Amino acid sequence: MTPNNAQSTTVAVNPEAWVTAVRSAWQAAGNRMTEPRERVLRSIARYTTPFSAEQLYDDLKQADAAPGRVTVYRALEQLHSAGWLARIHPNAGEAGYVTSFPGHLHHLVCTRCGAVITFEGCALGDLLDRLASQTSFAIEGHLLQLYGRCAACQAQ
Protein backbone atom coordinates (compact mmCIF):
# COMPACT_ATOMS: atom_id res chain seq x y z
CA MET A 1 0.00 0.00 0.00
CA THR A 2 1.08 3.56 -0.62
CA PRO A 3 1.64 5.54 2.58
CA ASN A 4 -0.85 8.30 3.33
CA ASN A 5 1.82 10.97 3.09
CA ALA A 6 2.83 9.95 -0.44
CA GLN A 7 3.25 12.82 -2.89
CA SER A 8 1.13 12.74 -6.02
CA THR A 9 2.89 13.64 -9.23
CA THR A 10 1.42 13.92 -12.69
CA VAL A 11 2.77 11.66 -15.40
CA ALA A 12 2.88 13.14 -18.90
CA VAL A 13 2.80 10.64 -21.73
CA ASN A 14 4.87 11.79 -24.70
CA PRO A 15 3.36 10.05 -27.77
CA GLU A 16 6.67 9.32 -29.53
CA ALA A 17 8.31 8.09 -26.32
CA TRP A 18 5.26 5.90 -25.65
CA VAL A 19 5.43 4.28 -29.10
CA THR A 20 9.17 3.68 -28.72
CA ALA A 21 8.77 2.19 -25.23
CA VAL A 22 5.92 -0.11 -26.29
CA ARG A 23 7.78 -1.24 -29.39
CA SER A 24 10.86 -2.07 -27.28
CA ALA A 25 8.79 -3.91 -24.66
CA TRP A 26 6.95 -5.94 -27.29
CA GLN A 27 10.19 -6.90 -29.03
CA ALA A 28 11.86 -7.78 -25.70
CA ALA A 29 8.90 -10.06 -24.95
CA GLY A 30 9.46 -11.86 -28.25
CA ASN A 31 6.53 -10.31 -30.11
CA ARG A 32 7.02 -9.40 -33.75
CA MET A 33 6.59 -5.73 -34.55
CA THR A 34 4.44 -6.08 -37.65
CA GLU A 35 3.29 -3.22 -39.86
CA PRO A 36 -0.35 -3.58 -38.65
CA ARG A 37 0.79 -3.38 -35.01
CA GLU A 38 2.91 -0.35 -35.83
CA ARG A 39 -0.15 1.34 -37.37
CA VAL A 40 -2.20 0.55 -34.27
CA LEU A 41 0.46 2.04 -31.97
CA ARG A 42 0.87 5.19 -34.05
CA SER A 43 -2.90 5.71 -34.21
CA ILE A 44 -3.29 5.25 -30.46
CA ALA A 45 -0.51 7.76 -29.80
CA ARG A 46 -2.43 10.46 -31.70
CA TYR A 47 -5.44 10.43 -29.37
CA THR A 48 -5.58 13.20 -26.78
CA THR A 49 -8.76 12.00 -25.05
CA PRO A 50 -10.07 8.50 -24.26
CA PHE A 51 -10.89 6.41 -27.33
CA SER A 52 -12.90 3.24 -27.75
CA ALA A 53 -11.84 0.08 -29.54
CA GLU A 54 -14.44 0.72 -32.25
CA GLN A 55 -13.30 4.32 -32.68
CA LEU A 56 -9.72 3.14 -33.16
CA TYR A 57 -10.81 0.45 -35.63
CA ASP A 58 -12.95 2.95 -37.59
CA ASP A 59 -10.08 5.45 -37.72
CA LEU A 60 -7.64 2.79 -38.89
CA LYS A 61 -9.88 1.39 -41.61
CA GLN A 62 -9.88 4.78 -43.37
CA ALA A 63 -6.28 4.10 -44.50
CA ASP A 64 -4.98 1.69 -47.11
CA ALA A 65 -3.89 -1.70 -45.74
CA ALA A 66 -5.73 -1.14 -42.48
CA PRO A 67 -5.30 -3.76 -39.74
CA GLY A 68 -8.20 -6.13 -39.24
CA ARG A 69 -10.61 -5.88 -36.31
CA VAL A 70 -9.03 -8.90 -34.59
CA THR A 71 -5.56 -7.32 -34.79
CA VAL A 72 -6.88 -4.07 -33.30
CA TYR A 73 -8.73 -5.75 -30.43
CA ARG A 74 -5.87 -8.15 -29.69
CA ALA A 75 -3.37 -5.27 -29.61
CA LEU A 76 -5.60 -3.26 -27.26
CA GLU A 77 -5.93 -6.21 -24.89
CA GLN A 78 -2.17 -6.85 -24.92
CA LEU A 79 -1.42 -3.17 -24.31
CA HIS A 80 -3.95 -2.94 -21.49
CA SER A 81 -2.77 -6.15 -19.83
CA ALA A 82 0.83 -4.93 -19.87
CA GLY A 83 -0.09 -1.49 -18.47
CA TRP A 84 0.55 0.50 -21.66
CA LEU A 85 -3.12 1.48 -21.85
CA ALA A 86 -5.45 2.41 -19.02
CA ARG A 87 -9.21 1.93 -19.22
CA ILE A 88 -11.09 5.10 -18.40
CA HIS A 89 -14.66 4.79 -17.19
CA PRO A 90 -16.48 8.05 -17.90
CA ASN A 91 -19.49 9.13 -15.86
CA ALA A 92 -21.69 8.27 -18.82
CA GLY A 93 -20.98 6.40 -21.98
CA GLU A 94 -18.63 3.73 -23.20
CA ALA A 95 -15.35 3.05 -21.44
CA GLY A 96 -12.30 4.14 -23.35
CA TYR A 97 -8.53 3.85 -23.30
CA VAL A 98 -5.69 6.32 -22.76
CA THR A 99 -1.97 5.76 -23.15
CA SER A 100 -0.17 4.97 -19.94
CA PHE A 101 2.96 3.42 -18.57
CA PRO A 102 3.11 0.24 -16.50
CA GLY A 103 2.87 0.92 -12.79
CA HIS A 104 0.50 2.16 -10.12
CA LEU A 105 -1.21 5.14 -11.78
CA HIS A 106 -4.54 6.92 -11.33
CA HIS A 107 -6.51 9.39 -13.43
CA LEU A 108 -8.32 12.71 -13.26
CA VAL A 109 -11.00 12.84 -15.97
CA CYS A 110 -12.51 16.13 -17.19
CA THR A 111 -16.27 15.75 -17.49
CA ARG A 112 -16.47 18.57 -20.01
CA CYS A 113 -13.67 18.09 -22.58
CA GLY A 114 -12.61 14.51 -21.79
CA ALA A 115 -8.99 15.38 -20.97
CA VAL A 116 -7.27 12.84 -18.73
CA ILE A 117 -4.47 13.67 -16.32
CA THR A 118 -2.48 10.69 -15.10
CA PHE A 119 -0.90 10.81 -11.66
CA GLU A 120 1.01 8.45 -9.44
CA GLY A 121 0.76 8.21 -5.70
CA CYS A 122 -2.34 7.87 -3.60
CA ALA A 123 -3.18 8.12 0.06
CA LEU A 124 -5.53 5.16 0.27
CA GLY A 125 -3.40 2.94 2.52
CA ASP A 126 -5.28 3.57 5.78
CA LEU A 127 -8.70 3.40 4.09
CA LEU A 128 -7.86 0.11 2.37
CA ASP A 129 -6.45 -1.38 5.57
CA ARG A 130 -9.56 -0.33 7.50
CA LEU A 131 -11.91 -1.72 4.82
CA ALA A 132 -10.02 -5.01 4.71
CA SER A 133 -10.24 -5.30 8.48
CA GLN A 134 -13.94 -4.36 8.68
CA THR A 135 -15.02 -6.65 5.87
CA SER A 136 -12.50 -9.51 6.11
CA PHE A 137 -11.88 -8.87 2.42
CA ALA A 138 -8.39 -9.47 1.06
CA ILE A 139 -7.93 -6.36 -1.10
CA GLU A 140 -5.52 -7.07 -3.94
CA GLY A 141 -5.63 -3.77 -5.80
CA HIS A 142 -7.70 -0.74 -6.66
CA LEU A 143 -8.65 1.62 -9.45
CA LEU A 144 -8.96 5.34 -8.77
CA GLN A 145 -10.50 7.75 -11.24
CA LEU A 146 -11.63 11.20 -10.15
CA TYR A 147 -14.06 13.29 -12.18
CA GLY A 148 -14.32 17.07 -12.44
CA ARG A 149 -13.28 19.95 -14.65
CA CYS A 150 -9.74 20.60 -15.88
CA ALA A 151 -8.17 24.04 -15.50
CA ALA A 152 -8.95 25.00 -19.11
CA CYS A 153 -12.64 24.11 -18.76
CA GLN A 154 -12.89 25.93 -15.42
CA ALA A 155 -11.52 29.08 -17.08
CA GLN A 156 -14.23 29.03 -19.80
N, C-alpha and C positions, 0 to 999 in steps of 0.2 A: 504494500500500500504506500501511496505517496504521503509524506508527512503533511500535517495541516499548515505548516509554515512554508510550504514549497512555493517558490516564485513561479508565476505563469509567464511564459514568453510566447510571442507569436512566432509562427513558422511560415515563412514565405516560400512558396513553391515556384522556382524558376522553371518555366516550361522546357527549355533546352537542357538544363541540368537534370530535370526529371526524366526526360527521354533517354539521355545518356546513362543515367543510373539504372533505369529499368532494363535497358538493353544489356548493360554489363551484368546485372543480376541474372537475367534470363540466360545469357550465354554461360555464366559461371555454373548455373544449375543444369547445364547440358541441353538447354532448349535451343533449337535453331531459330535464328532471327530471319524469318522469311519476309518477303516483300509485303504480303498482306498484314503481317503483324506490325511491321514498320509503319504502314499506313494507319493502322489502328492507333498506335502510340502517338503518332504525329497529330492525328485528328483529336485525340483526347487532350493533348497538350494545348490545343487552341481554345478550349472552353474556359470561360472565366466565371461561369456560374454552374451549378449542378446540372448534369445532363443524364438522360435516361438511356438505357440500352437501345431502345427503338430510335431515339433521336440520333444517336451515334450511327446506327445502321443506316438510317435514312440519309444522313449527311454523307456517309461513305459511298452509298450506291449512286450518288450523283456523278462520281468520277469514273473514268475508264478503268477497267480491271479492278473493280471494287471487291473487297473481301466478302465472302458469303456470310450469311446470318450466323451459322454455327461458329465460324472463326471469330466473329465479333463477340458473341456471347461467351465463348470459351476463354478468349483473351480477358474479357471483363472479370470473369470468375477467378482466373489465375491472378490477375492484378489485385483484386480485392482480397483474396486469400493470403497473398504475400504482403499485404499492407501498403501497396502502391496506389490503391484507390480506397477512399472512404465512402461508405453509403451515408447519404444525407437524407433525413426523414423530415420533409417540410411539414408545416402545420396542416396544410391541405394539399392533396395531390399526390402524384406518383413519386416514390423515392428516387433519388438520383445519385450520381457519383461525382466526386471531386478528386483531383490528384492529391496524393499524400505521400508520406514517407513511412516506412515501417517504424513502429514504436507506439508509445502510449500518448495518443493525441486526441484532442477534443475540438469542437467546432462552435463558433458563433455564426448564426444564420440570419441574414437580414430578411425580414418578412416583406419588405417592399421591393427591393431590387434583386434579391436572391444571392447577393455576395456572401461568400463564406470566408471566415477568418479562422485559420487553424492555430491552436495554441497547445502547448505542452505544460504539464503541471496541473495538479488539482488538489484541493484540500478536502477530499472525501474520506480520508482514512478513518477518522473517528466515527463518522456516520456509518460507514460500511461495517466497522467493527461492532458498533452498537446494534445495527440491524441483524448482523449474523448472530450475535448473542441473543437478541430478543426472539428471533424466529427459528433458531437452530438450523439456519440455512448456510450452506458452505458457499459463500460468494466467490466466484472464480474470475470475475471481471466485470466491467461496466462500460456503458456508452453514455457520453455526456454531450448533448447538443443544446445550446441555449439560443433562444429566439428573441429578436428585437430589431431595432433599426440601426444601421451602420451610421457613421459620422456624416457621410455625404447625404444620406436620406434624411437625417435629422436636420441638416442645414437647409433643406428645401422647404 
